[in-house]
Amino acid sequence: MMAAANSSTFSGDVWAELRLTDARDVPHIHRLIYQMAEFHLLTDVFAATQELLTSTLFPSPTPTPPFTSLTALILDVSRYPLVPDSSTTIASRRLDLSAFPPLEDPEAAAGFASPRGGGRVTAGFVICFPNYSAMLSKPGLYMEDIFVRAPWRRRGLGRTMFSAIAGKAAELGMGRVEWCVMDRNKNAIDFYEGMGADVLPQWRICRLAGAALDKYRSSHSKEEEEEEEAAAAE
């Protein structure tokens, strides 16, 4: 017998959909990012707010086409078949959970009930944006974040999201898809290598942020003031 729509238990057939987001999804995206920060032991640098997410993910006026600029996608799951929407659905599939113990998701009914309704539950997200390879002379796609909530891991949902992003990059004629993985996350490294990815040990991420970045803003402002003073003296 199928579980009640507001139950936290999932078993049997479950349908998953990776779709484009809109501003209604911001509270869920915010919570997902925090859970990701917890997973990576990075809550000390978590500074996202719902207001910032709204203004940066959904800027006005009209947004550009997906995957040609900053793009956020939500992974929803449901006990009921999901009808794809040609304007928002990127990928969809049916999951057979019958080989697994019943899946318990205590946040299904409240914290992550999808704003789309219909018994949907938000299980993960992806944020990506285009970059460029001078060596290939082609644009690429960079995955800033890809994350599945703990109850839904090891059910093929990460593979669904990864494959959809790679497929879109290929369809758009892009040269490559890139992302970062922490060297201590062996499970993720094994997963990505299993998907055919090369993990590049010879490259290191360089990052300028926080106070170190702010120093450049102060330096730039000072240079502008000196240039203005010099121009006024001529």
Residue, then its C-alpha position, 0 to 999 in steps of 0.5 A: m500500500m502506498a504511504a500517505a502523502n505527508s509521510s516521511t517514509f518512501s518505498g517502491d517507485v519514486w519519481a525524480e525531476l531536475r528542474l530550473t528554479d525560481a524565487r519560490d525555491v530560495p528558502h530550500i536552496h538556502r537550507l541545502i547550502y547550509q547542509m552542504a556546509e555542515f557536510h564539508l565542515l565549512t559552517d564557519v564560512f557560511a554567509a549566504t542569506q535568502e536575500l542575497l540568493t534571491s538577488t544573485l540567482f534571480p536578477s532583474p530584469t529578464p533572466t538569460p537562458p539557462f546555462t548561459s549564465l548563473t543557473a540553479l537547479i532543484l532536484d524534486v522527488s515524489r511518490y507520484p509520477l511527475v509530468p515533465d514541463s518543457s520550460t523547466t524540466i531538465a531531466s526526469r526518471r523513475l527510481d525503484l526503491s524496492a531493493f532498499p529498506p524504506l527510506e526515512d526522510p524526517e524533513a520531507a513534510a515540513g522543511f523540504a516540502s516543495p513549493r510546487g506542491g503535489g507531494r513533491v520533496t526537494a532532495g538536492f540542488v546544482i548551481c553552475f555557470p559558464n566559463y571559458s577555455a582558451m586552450l580549447s577556444k570554447p566555453g565550458l560549464y563550471m559546477e559550483d555546487i552539486f548536493v544531495r540531502a543525506p536520506w537520498r544519497r546512494r539512490g542514483l540521484g547524484r548520477t542523475m544530476f551529474s549526467a544532466i549537467a554534462g549532457k547540457a554542456a555537450e548539447l551546447g557544444m561546450g568544451r568541458v565541465e569542471w568542478c572542485v572536490m575536497d581531497r578528503n572526500k574519497n567517496a565523491i572522488d570515486f564517484y566522479e572517476g566512475m563517471g569518467a572524470d579525471v581528478l587533476p592532482q597537479w592543479r591547485i585552487c587559488r582564492l582571494a576572498g574576505a579581508a584579503l579581497d577587500k584590501y584591493r577595493s581600498s587600494h583601487s579606491k585610493e588609486e582613483e582618488e590620486e588620479e582624480e587629484a592629479a587631473a584636477a591639478e592639471 
